[in-house]
Amino acid sequence: MKNQILMVALISIVVGVFCGIVIVLLLQLGRRRQVVDSLVQPSNVVGLFGTVEIPFDRKSKGKVRVNVKGSMVDFSAFTDESKEFIKGDRVFVVAMNGNKVWVVSEDSVTR
C-alpha cells in the first residue's frame, strides 16, 4: 500500500516537472518571435500627422503631439514655413532629430 502511494506520488512529480519544462520552453519560443521596441525611431515618426499643443512659428519652437505605435508622444516642434501654427492645427512631420521634429502644415501636404 505504501509502495503504491509512493509510486503514484513519484509519477505525479515527474509528470508535473515535465509539463512545467514543456510550458516554459513553449513560452520562450513564442517570445522569441515577438519584437518589443519602445524606442521611437525617426522612421516611425516621419510621415505622420500630429496636432499642435503649444503654438509656434518659424522663429520659435512649440510642441506637437503625434500618435506613434498606438501611443501619444509629444515632441518639440520647428518649422521653416512662414505660417504661424496655433493650438489644434494639424501638421505633417517631415524630419526628426533627437526629440525634435520639423513640420509643415497639413494644407501644404494635401495640395
C-alpha positions as protocol buffer text, in pm:
chain_id: "A"
residue {
  index: 1
  type: MET
  ca { x: 0 y: 0 z: 0 }
}
residue {
  index: 2
  type: LYS
  ca { x: 275 y: 243 z: 98 }
}
residue {
  index: 3
  type: ASN
  ca { x: 471 y: 148 z: -213 }
}
residue {
  index: 4
  type: GLN
  ca { x: 172 y: 225 z: -435 }
}
residue {
  index: 5
  type: ILE
  ca { x: 121 y: 570 z: -279 }
}
residue {
  index: 6
  type: LEU
  ca { x: 494 y: 642 z: -308 }
}
residue {
  index: 7
  type: MET
  ca { x: 494 y: 529 z: -672 }
}
residue {
  index: 8
  type: VAL
  ca { x: 189 y: 745 z: -760 }
}
residue {
  index: 9
  type: ALA
  ca { x: 347 y: 1046 z: -585 }
}
residue {
  index: 10
  type: LEU
  ca { x: 675 y: 996 z: -772 }
}
residue {
  index: 11
  type: ILE
  ca { x: 499 y: 963 z: -1109 }
}
residue {
  index: 12
  type: SER
  ca { x: 292 y: 1275 z: -1034 }
}
residue {
  index: 13
  type: ILE
  ca { x: 605 y: 1475 z: -952 }
}
residue {
  index: 14
  type: VAL
  ca { x: 784 y: 1360 z: -1268 }
}
residue {
  index: 15
  type: VAL
  ca { x: 482 y: 1438 z: -1490 }
}
residue {
  index: 16
  type: GLY
  ca { x: 439 y: 1780 z: -1324 }
}
residue {
  index: 17
  type: VAL
  ca { x: 805 y: 1875 z: -1372 }
}
residue {
  index: 18
  type: PHE
  ca { x: 798 y: 1754 z: -1734 }
}
residue {
  index: 19
  type: CYS
  ca { x: 483 y: 1955 z: -1811 }
}
residue {
  index: 20
  type: GLY
  ca { x: 636 y: 2264 z: -1647 }
}
residue {
  index: 21
  type: ILE
  ca { x: 951 y: 2236 z: -1858 }
}
residue {
  index: 22
  type: VAL
  ca { x: 746 y: 2195 z: -2178 }
}
residue {
  index: 23
  type: ILE
  ca { x: 536 y: 2504 z: -2096 }
}
residue {
  index: 24
  type: VAL
  ca { x: 845 y: 2716 z: -2021 }
}
residue {
  index: 25
  type: LEU
  ca { x: 1008 y: 2609 z: -2349 }
}
residue {
  index: 26
  type: LEU
  ca { x: 691 y: 2688 z: -2547 }
}
residue {
  index: 27
  type: LEU
  ca { x: 669 y: 3033 z: -2386 }
}
residue {
  index: 28
  type: GLN
  ca { x: 1033 y: 3104 z: -2468 }
}
residue {
  index: 29
  type: LEU
  ca { x: 981 y: 3003 z: -2831 }
}
residue {
  index: 30
  type: GLY
  ca { x: 675 y: 3226 z: -2856 }
}
residue {
  index: 31
  type: ARG
  ca { x: 856 y: 3526 z: -2706 }
}
residue {
  index: 32
  type: ARG
  ca { x: 1149 y: 3496 z: -2948 }
}
residue {
  index: 33
  type: ARG
  ca { x: 914 y: 3579 z: -3233 }
}
residue {
  index: 34
  type: GLN
  ca { x: 789 y: 3896 z: -3064 }
}
residue {
  index: 35
  type: VAL
  ca { x: 969 y: 4222 z: -3125 }
}
residue {
  index: 36
  type: VAL
  ca { x: 931 y: 4463 z: -2838 }
}
residue {
  index: 37
  type: ASP
  ca { x: 1071 y: 4807 z: -2908 }
}
residue {
  index: 38
  type: SER
  ca { x: 957 y: 5107 z: -2711 }
}
residue {
  index: 39
  type: LEU
  ca { x: 1216 y: 5338 z: -2866 }
}
residue {
  index: 40
  type: VAL
  ca { x: 1083 y: 5598 z: -3105 }
}
residue {
  index: 41
  type: GLN
  ca { x: 1286 y: 5586 z: -3424 }
}
residue {
  index: 42
  type: PRO
  ca { x: 1276 y: 5867 z: -3682 }
}
residue {
  index: 43
  type: SER
  ca { x: 1134 y: 5623 z: -3936 }
}
residue {
  index: 44
  type: ASN
  ca { x: 836 y: 5571 z: -3700 }
}
residue {
  index: 45
  type: VAL
  ca { x: 757 y: 5945 z: -3682 }
}
residue {
  index: 46
  type: VAL
  ca { x: 845 y: 6097 z: -4020 }
}
residue {
  index: 47
  type: GLY
  ca { x: 541 y: 6089 z: -4243 }
}
residue {
  index: 48
  type: LEU
  ca { x: 284 y: 6103 z: -3963 }
}
residue {
  index: 49
  type: PHE
  ca { x: 33 y: 6374 z: -3885 }
}
residue {
  index: 50
  type: GLY
  ca { x: 24 y: 6542 z: -3546 }
}
residue {
  index: 51
  type: THR
  ca { x: -162 y: 6812 z: -3355 }
}
residue {
  index: 52
  type: VAL
  ca { x: -14 y: 7138 z: -3228 }
}
residue {
  index: 53
  type: GLU
  ca { x: -22 y: 7160 z: -2849 }
}
residue {
  index: 54
  type: ILE
  ca { x: 191 y: 7474 z: -2797 }
}
residue {
  index: 55
  type: PRO
  ca { x: 173 y: 7740 z: -3071 }
}
residue {
  index: 56
  type: PHE
  ca { x: 489 y: 7823 z: -3267 }
}
residue {
  index: 57
  type: ASP
  ca { x: 619 y: 7979 z: -3586 }
}
residue {
  index: 58
  type: ARG
  ca { x: 941 y: 7998 z: -3786 }
}
residue {
  index: 59
  type: LYS
  ca { x: 1118 y: 8199 z: -3511 }
}
residue {
  index: 60
  type: SER
  ca { x: 1006 y: 7995 z: -3210 }
}
residue {
  index: 61
  type: LYS
  ca { x: 962 y: 7635 z: -3110 }
}
residue {
  index: 62
  type: GLY
  ca { x: 641 y: 7471 z: -2999 }
}
residue {
  index: 63
  type: LYS
  ca { x: 507 y: 7130 z: -2917 }
}
residue {
  index: 64
  type: VAL
  ca { x: 319 y: 6876 z: -3125 }
}
residue {
  index: 65
  type: ARG
  ca { x: 152 y: 6551 z: -3024 }
}
residue {
  index: 66
  type: VAL
  ca { x: 187 y: 6254 z: -3259 }
}
residue {
  index: 67
  type: ASN
  ca { x: 31 y: 5908 z: -3237 }
}
residue {
  index: 68
  type: VAL
  ca { x: 329 y: 5671 z: -3266 }
}
residue {
  index: 69
  type: LYS
  ca { x: 275 y: 5295 z: -3243 }
}
residue {
  index: 70
  type: GLY
  ca { x: -56 y: 5348 z: -3064 }
}
residue {
  index: 71
  type: SER
  ca { x: 83 y: 5592 z: -2804 }
}
residue {
  index: 72
  type: MET
  ca { x: 57 y: 5969 z: -2797 }
}
residue {
  index: 73
  type: VAL
  ca { x: 407 y: 6122 z: -2790 }
}
residue {
  index: 74
  type: ASP
  ca { x: 492 y: 6491 z: -2752 }
}
residue {
  index: 75
  type: PHE
  ca { x: 783 y: 6644 z: -2945 }
}
residue {
  index: 76
  type: SER
  ca { x: 944 y: 6987 z: -2961 }
}
residue {
  index: 77
  type: ALA
  ca { x: 844 y: 7124 z: -3299 }
}
residue {
  index: 78
  type: PHE
  ca { x: 1009 y: 7356 z: -3550 }
}
residue {
  index: 79
  type: THR
  ca { x: 911 y: 7474 z: -3897 }
}
residue {
  index: 80
  type: ASP
  ca { x: 1062 y: 7654 z: -4194 }
}
residue {
  index: 81
  type: GLU
  ca { x: 721 y: 7778 z: -4311 }
}
residue {
  index: 82
  type: SER
  ca { x: 621 y: 8140 z: -4259 }
}
residue {
  index: 83
  type: LYS
  ca { x: 282 y: 8026 z: -4125 }
}
residue {
  index: 84
  type: GLU
  ca { x: 205 y: 8058 z: -3754 }
}
residue {
  index: 85
  type: PHE
  ca { x: 74 y: 7735 z: -3606 }
}
residue {
  index: 86
  type: ILE
  ca { x: -190 y: 7760 z: -3335 }
}
residue {
  index: 87
  type: LYS
  ca { x: -316 y: 7503 z: -3085 }
}
residue {
  index: 88
  type: GLY
  ca { x: -524 y: 7238 z: -3260 }
}
residue {
  index: 89
  type: ASP
  ca { x: -369 y: 7277 z: -3608 }
}
residue {
  index: 90
  type: ARG
  ca { x: -280 y: 6953 z: -3783 }
}
residue {
  index: 91
  type: VAL
  ca { x: 78 y: 6926 z: -3902 }
}
residue {
  index: 92
  type: PHE
  ca { x: 281 y: 6676 z: -4104 }
}
residue {
  index: 93
  type: VAL
  ca { x: 621 y: 6560 z: -3972 }
}
residue {
  index: 94
  type: VAL
  ca { x: 891 y: 6589 z: -4240 }
}
residue {
  index: 95
  type: ALA
  ca { x: 1206 y: 6530 z: -4032 }
}
residue {
  index: 96
  type: MET
  ca { x: 1321 y: 6427 z: -3686 }
}
residue {
  index: 97
  type: ASN
  ca { x: 1645 y: 6486 z: -3497 }
}
residue {
  index: 98
  type: GLY
  ca { x: 1665 y: 6361 z: -3139 }
}
residue {
  index: 99
  type: ASN
  ca { x: 1335 y: 6454 z: -2976 }
}
residue {
  index: 100
  type: LYS
  ca { x: 1275 y: 6745 z: -3212 }
}
residue {
  index: 101
  type: VAL
  ca { x: 1057 y: 6733 z: -3522 }
}
residue {
  index: 102
  type: TRP
  ca { x: 1032 y: 6961 z: -3824 }
}
residue {
  index: 103
  type: VAL
  ca { x: 679 y: 7002 z: -3951 }
}
residue {
  index: 104
  type: VAL
  ca { x: 479 y: 7159 z: -4232 }
}
residue {
  index: 105
  type: SER
  ca { x: 112 y: 7247 z: -4237 }
}
residue {
  index: 106
  type: GLU
  ca { x: -139 y: 6983 z: -4333 }
}
residue {
  index: 107
  type: ASP
  ca { x: -254 y: 7210 z: -4618 }
}
residue {
  index: 108
  type: SER
  ca { x: 88 y: 7205 z: -4784 }
}
residue {
  index: 109
  type: VAL
  ca { x: 87 y: 6824 z: -4791 }
}
residue {
  index: 110
  type: THR
  ca { x: -265 y: 6778 z: -4925 }
}
residue {
  index: 111
  type: ARG
  ca { x: -220 y: 7019 z: -5218 }
}
